[in-house]
Structures are given as structure tokens and as C-alpha cells.
Amino acid sequence: MENITTKVEIADHTGHTTALLTQRETIDLVSDNERWVFAGGQMIEPEELAEADWSTVGTVRVMPRIVFG
């Protein structure tokens, strides 16, 4: 299971990058809680990635949190 990858789209101020990442790599990427995470078209908490079935999770989208004020 550790070697299963999924497409992760990572957005930032320059556009976005697409990568094939393992579950552990994706969790490490979003562990700072400074990003919004979407899986299956739904916004999820980063902690939920640890419980996701990586073989069926589909595309994960990661983007910076938008701060208003």
C-alpha cells in the first residue's frame, strides 16, 4: 500500500504543479495546516488523508489557505 500513488495538484502563486505522490508524501505536504485540501471534489481536513483509501481517493488538490481581512 505504501507505494500506491495518486495525482496531487499543488497550487501556489505561480500556478500549479501536478505530481504523483504516495499517501505519506501527501500527508507530509499538508501537515503544516496552511493549505486547503480537496479530495473527491470535497474540502477535507488534512488529517482525513491518513484514513483515506489511497487506491480510490482520486485526484487530491492542495491550495494555499485564503486569508480575508
N, C-alpha and C positions, 0 to 999 in steps of 0.2 A: 504493500500500500504506500510506502514511503516514496516510491519512485513515480507514482501517478502524478501527472501534471495537468494543469488546466490553463486556459488563456486568461491572463490578467492584463487589463488595460489600466495604465497608470497615467493619470492626467496631472499636469502641472502648468506653470505659467508659460511654458514654451510649446505646449500642445499635449501630445500623449505618446506613450511608448507601449508597445504590446510585447509581452513576454510569456513564455511557458514556464510556470513555476510550480513547485511542489506545495503541498499544504503548509509545511513548516516554513518555507521561504516566504509564502504569502502572509502567514501569521507574523513573522519577524518584520515584514514590511509595514504592517499596520499597527504594530504593538505600541507605538507612541501616542495613539488616540488623537492624533492631529489630522486624521483623514476620515472621510466618509467612505463607507464600503457598501457596494451593491452586489447582490448575487441573486440570480433568478428574477431580475427586474425589481427587486425589493431592497430597500435600505436595511442593512443589518448591523448589529453591533460587532466590532472586530472579534470579540470573544466567541461569537457564534461560528466563526470559521473553524474553530477547533473541533466542533461537533458535526460539521458538515460532512456528507458523504462525497468525498473528493472525486469519485468516479462519475458522479451525476451532477455536480454543482454547476457546471456550465461556465460561462464567462463571468469573471469577477471584475468589477470596475472599482477603481480606487481613485479618489479625488481629494484635493485639499478641502478642509472644512471652510465654509464661508462664514466670516465673522461680520456681523452687522453692528453698526453703532458709530 
